[in-house]
Amino acid sequence: MLAIDLVYVPRGRIRWTYLIDAAEEAAFIAASNRRGRNLTGG
């Protein structure tokens, strides 16, 4: 999703707030992986 946002935000197709949301999601996934947990609770 982050890649899509990086393309469409500069073009003005979607609002910049979606880029912030995608960055937060990427940070959450990175933090989860760093702790050795997956997103399904295992």
Backbone atoms as SQL, in Angstrom:
CREATE TABLE atoms (id INTEGER PRIMARY KEY, chain TEXT, resi INTEGER, resn TEXT, atom TEXT, x REAL, y REAL, z REAL);
INSERT INTO atoms VALUES
  (1, 'A', 1, 'MET', 'N', 0.818, -1.199, 0.000),
  (2, 'A', 1, 'MET', 'CA', 0.000, 0.000, 0.000),
  (3, 'A', 1, 'MET', 'C', 0.860, 1.261, 0.000),
  (4, 'A', 2, 'LEU', 'N', 1.983, 1.205, 0.692),
  (5, 'A', 2, 'LEU', 'CA', 2.840, 2.381, 0.754),
  (6, 'A', 2, 'LEU', 'C', 3.324, 2.768, -0.634),
  (7, 'A', 3, 'ALA', 'N', 3.656, 1.778, -1.455),
  (8, 'A', 3, 'ALA', 'CA', 4.134, 2.070, -2.809),
  (9, 'A', 3, 'ALA', 'C', 3.047, 2.762, -3.637),
  (10, 'A', 4, 'ILE', 'N', 1.829, 2.318, -3.492),
  (11, 'A', 4, 'ILE', 'CA', 0.715, 2.935, -4.222),
  (12, 'A', 4, 'ILE', 'C', 0.543, 4.383, -3.779),
  (13, 'A', 5, 'ASP', 'N', 0.606, 4.596, -2.473),
  (14, 'A', 5, 'ASP', 'CA', 0.468, 5.960, -1.947),
  (15, 'A', 5, 'ASP', 'C', 1.604, 6.857, -2.426),
  (16, 'A', 6, 'LEU', 'N', 2.808, 6.318, -2.508),
  (17, 'A', 6, 'LEU', 'CA', 3.947, 7.118, -2.979),
  (18, 'A', 6, 'LEU', 'C', 3.780, 7.557, -4.430),
  (19, 'A', 7, 'VAL', 'N', 3.015, 6.800, -5.186),
  (20, 'A', 7, 'VAL', 'CA', 2.767, 7.161, -6.585),
  (21, 'A', 7, 'VAL', 'C', 1.618, 8.153, -6.703),
  (22, 'A', 8, 'TYR', 'N', 0.521, 7.890, -6.023),
  (23, 'A', 8, 'TYR', 'CA', -0.690, 8.664, -6.242),
  (24, 'A', 8, 'TYR', 'C', -0.796, 9.957, -5.447),
  (25, 'A', 9, 'VAL', 'N', -0.129, 10.054, -4.305),
  (26, 'A', 9, 'VAL', 'CA', -0.182, 11.298, -3.540),
  (27, 'A', 9, 'VAL', 'C', 0.459, 12.455, -4.311),
  (28, 'A', 10, 'PRO', 'N', 1.682, 12.302, -4.841),
  (29, 'A', 10, 'PRO', 'CA', 2.260, 13.426, -5.597),
  (30, 'A', 10, 'PRO', 'C', 1.448, 13.815, -6.836),
  (31, 'A', 11, 'ARG', 'N', 0.760, 12.868, -7.418),
  (32, 'A', 11, 'ARG', 'CA', -0.064, 13.162, -8.595),
  (33, 'A', 11, 'ARG', 'C', -1.364, 13.861, -8.234),
  (34, 'A', 12, 'GLY', 'N', -1.688, 13.876, -6.947),
  (35, 'A', 12, 'GLY', 'CA', -2.911, 14.517, -6.510),
  (36, 'A', 12, 'GLY', 'C', -4.144, 13.646, -6.647),
  (37, 'A', 13, 'ARG', 'N', -3.947, 12.360, -6.881),
  (38, 'A', 13, 'ARG', 'CA', -5.086, 11.449, -7.046),
  (39, 'A', 13, 'ARG', 'C', -5.724, 11.092, -5.714),
  (40, 'A', 14, 'ILE', 'N', -4.906, 11.026, -4.647),
  (41, 'A', 14, 'ILE', 'CA', -5.426, 10.756, -3.311),
  (42, 'A', 14, 'ILE', 'C', -4.828, 11.769, -2.347),
  (43, 'A', 15, 'ARG', 'N', -5.457, 11.947, -1.203),
  (44, 'A', 15, 'ARG', 'CA', -5.017, 12.939, -0.219),
  (45, 'A', 15, 'ARG', 'C', -3.754, 12.476, 0.491),
  (46, 'A', 16, 'TRP', 'N', -2.973, 13.429, 0.978),
  (47, 'A', 16, 'TRP', 'CA', -1.715, 13.128, 1.654),
  (48, 'A', 16, 'TRP', 'C', -1.931, 12.382, 2.965),
  (49, 'A', 17, 'THR', 'N', -3.126, 12.431, 3.517),
  (50, 'A', 17, 'THR', 'CA', -3.370, 11.717, 4.768),
  (51, 'A', 17, 'THR', 'C', -3.262, 10.200, 4.589),
  (52, 'A', 18, 'TYR', 'N', -3.515, 9.705, 3.385),
  (53, 'A', 18, 'TYR', 'CA', -3.355, 8.285, 3.123),
  (54, 'A', 18, 'TYR', 'C', -1.891, 7.884, 3.195),
  (55, 'A', 19, 'LEU', 'N', -1.004, 8.784, 2.808),
  (56, 'A', 19, 'LEU', 'CA', 0.427, 8.517, 2.892),
  (57, 'A', 19, 'LEU', 'C', 0.849, 8.396, 4.351),
  (58, 'A', 20, 'ILE', 'N', 0.323, 9.247, 5.209),
  (59, 'A', 20, 'ILE', 'CA', 0.625, 9.167, 6.642),
  (60, 'A', 20, 'ILE', 'C', 0.113, 7.843, 7.208),
  (61, 'A', 21, 'ASP', 'N', -1.088, 7.461, 6.820),
  (62, 'A', 21, 'ASP', 'CA', -1.662, 6.200, 7.289),
  (63, 'A', 21, 'ASP', 'C', -0.802, 5.012, 6.858),
  (64, 'A', 22, 'ALA', 'N', -0.358, 5.013, 5.618),
  (65, 'A', 22, 'ALA', 'CA', 0.466, 3.912, 5.126),
  (66, 'A', 22, 'ALA', 'C', 1.808, 3.859, 5.855),
  (67, 'A', 23, 'ALA', 'N', 2.382, 5.016, 6.156),
  (68, 'A', 23, 'ALA', 'CA', 3.648, 5.051, 6.891),
  (69, 'A', 23, 'ALA', 'C', 3.464, 4.504, 8.311),
  (70, 'A', 24, 'GLU', 'N', 2.349, 4.833, 8.938),
  (71, 'A', 24, 'GLU', 'CA', 2.069, 4.300, 10.277),
  (72, 'A', 24, 'GLU', 'C', 1.890, 2.785, 10.238),
  (73, 'A', 25, 'GLU', 'N', 1.221, 2.288, 9.223),
  (74, 'A', 25, 'GLU', 'CA', 1.047, 0.848, 9.092),
  (75, 'A', 25, 'GLU', 'C', 2.393, 0.154, 8.887),
  (76, 'A', 26, 'ALA', 'N', 3.251, 0.736, 8.066),
  (77, 'A', 26, 'ALA', 'CA', 4.573, 0.160, 7.830),
  (78, 'A', 26, 'ALA', 'C', 5.394, 0.149, 9.121),
  (79, 'A', 27, 'ALA', 'N', 5.294, 1.207, 9.901),
  (80, 'A', 27, 'ALA', 'CA', 6.013, 1.261, 11.179),
  (81, 'A', 27, 'ALA', 'C', 5.482, 0.202, 12.141),
  (82, 'A', 28, 'PHE', 'N', 4.180, -0.002, 12.166),
  (83, 'A', 28, 'PHE', 'CA', 3.584, -1.020, 13.023),
  (84, 'A', 28, 'PHE', 'C', 4.059, -2.409, 12.628),
  (85, 'A', 29, 'ILE', 'N', 4.089, -2.693, 11.340),
  (86, 'A', 29, 'ILE', 'CA', 4.543, -3.998, 10.864),
  (87, 'A', 29, 'ILE', 'C', 6.017, -4.202, 11.194),
  (88, 'A', 30, 'ALA', 'N', 6.825, -3.166, 10.994),
  (89, 'A', 30, 'ALA', 'CA', 8.253, -3.267, 11.298),
  (90, 'A', 30, 'ALA', 'C', 8.470, -3.514, 12.786),
  (91, 'A', 31, 'ALA', 'N', 7.727, -2.818, 13.629),
  (92, 'A', 31, 'ALA', 'CA', 7.857, -3.005, 15.073),
  (93, 'A', 31, 'ALA', 'C', 7.412, -4.408, 15.478),
  (94, 'A', 32, 'SER', 'N', 6.361, -4.904, 14.871),
  (95, 'A', 32, 'SER', 'CA', 5.886, -6.253, 15.175),
  (96, 'A', 32, 'SER', 'C', 6.919, -7.297, 14.773),
  (97, 'A', 33, 'ASN', 'N', 7.531, -7.097, 13.625),
  (98, 'A', 33, 'ASN', 'CA', 8.552, -8.040, 13.160),
  (99, 'A', 33, 'ASN', 'C', 9.793, -7.980, 14.035),
  (100, 'A', 34, 'ARG', 'N', 10.136, -6.810, 14.502),
  (101, 'A', 34, 'ARG', 'CA', 11.309, -6.650, 15.342),
  (102, 'A', 34, 'ARG', 'C', 11.134, -7.391, 16.668),
  (103, 'A', 35, 'ARG', 'N', 9.918, -7.429, 17.156),
  (104, 'A', 35, 'ARG', 'CA', 9.641, -8.121, 18.423),
  (105, 'A', 35, 'ARG', 'C', 9.485, -9.625, 18.221),
  (106, 'A', 36, 'GLY', 'N', 9.489, -10.071, 16.987),
  (107, 'A', 36, 'GLY', 'CA', 9.380, -11.511, 16.720),
  (108, 'A', 36, 'GLY', 'C', 7.954, -12.018, 16.731),
  (109, 'A', 37, 'ARG', 'N', 7.006, -11.123, 16.589),
  (110, 'A', 37, 'ARG', 'CA', 5.605, -11.535, 16.551),
  (111, 'A', 37, 'ARG', 'C', 5.050, -11.308, 15.158),
  (112, 'A', 38, 'ASN', 'N', 4.089, -12.142, 14.790),
  (113, 'A', 38, 'ASN', 'CA', 3.411, -11.868, 13.532),
  (114, 'A', 38, 'ASN', 'C', 2.066, -11.200, 13.833),
  (115, 'A', 39, 'LEU', 'N', 1.409, -10.719, 12.821),
  (116, 'A', 39, 'LEU', 'CA', 0.180, -9.956, 13.021),
  (117, 'A', 39, 'LEU', 'C', -1.034, -10.823, 13.317),
  (118, 'A', 40, 'THR', 'N', -0.875, -12.150, 13.255),
  (119, 'A', 40, 'THR', 'CA', -2.009, -13.032, 13.542),
  (120, 'A', 40, 'THR', 'C', -2.022, -13.473, 14.994),
  (121, 'A', 41, 'GLY', 'N', -1.104, -12.949, 15.793),
  (122, 'A', 41, 'GLY', 'CA', -1.109, -13.251, 17.220),
  (123, 'A', 41, 'GLY', 'C', -0.246, -14.430, 17.616),
  (124, 'A', 42, 'GLY', 'N', 0.489, -14.992, 16.661),
  (125, 'A', 42, 'GLY', 'CA', 1.312, -16.170, 16.972),
  (126, 'A', 42, 'GLY', 'C', 2.688, -15.866, 17.446);
